[in-house]
Amino acid sequence: MPEPNTTLELTVNGETRIVSFPTHHTLLEVLREQLRLTGTKHGCELGECGACTVLVNGRPVLSCLLLAAQLSDSDIQTVEGLQEGNELHPLQAAMADLNAAQCGYCTPGIVMASMALLQEEPAPSRSQIGEALAGNLCRCTGYLKIVQAVETAAARLRGEEAPYPTETLHGSTPPTSDAS
């Protein structure tokens, strides 16, 4: 006997989508398999790594633990919904500028958890950033560049200069030779 399907209108990244899926599927499965939004990553699927973090009604959630069938009246935002056209969101740009991602697998979840923080707190302290990212594991970095990227994005979103010198963003400039 075939498994029962649920058909819902889901609002994902500001767009209403009609989706049909097995009733027991998680939001993670629906995003990746039905909607082909693969920025949200399969990690532990136990709610321990944060790789699948998305925003539901502006709050960070672990999409591997949430049934999609519960979300008919919710606003869902994934990492794909952050950029406008070809313009990266300032948080995405800061992550790239500071080389805050290494393998990049955890990056979408970290970006989405950071987005939730920046929407609530435009000038977060390092302690607040650490708390917001406590549920996101990264096996490649020491987290410093990630924290710096969130600080940089926060400053840019407030219309301020990034708190780090150009050398931090792009490396030092090579010395010039005086060939006189």
Phi, psi and omega in degrees: 000129181294150179291141179291141177255154173248136175242124183224158165267118176247139174262111183235123180054040176080002183243133178278127181233136173267124186229137175243130185205159175301136187305329183276000183287142177281166175302320178304312181296318181293317179300312185282315189272318181271318185265352178059031175264089189269006175295326177285124189260146167284124175242250183279337186057025177236001181079024183249345187251335179082000182297337184261014183297130173226172176257131173239117185054040176082358183251140178288133177225155175270108187292345178284345182253000187245126177287130181297330182297345181271001195246024185298329181253028185249154174259115184253132177233130177248174181300330179294336182275000183280318184281152177248114185062235179264004182268121175292149171295149179307328178291317177297318180296318179295321178300318179290315182300322183265008182051047184282349179248141173253279178285333176088355185295320182277346190303314180302318179294320178295317179299316183290321176296321178293323177300315180301318179298311184294334176288332179267327185226102183290343180227068185289146173280166176300325178296317179294321178296314179300318179294318180295329183261005184301332181269006181248116180265138175230124182269352186259327189250172173263011177075343184301312181296327178294314179298317178298323179295320178294318177298318180296314179298318179301314179298314180298319179294333177275358180082020181256167174291149176298143184285001183242143181292161181307324181299325178292322182283317190236004184085165182284154179281144180294148179294148177267146179262143178264080179272081183265000000 
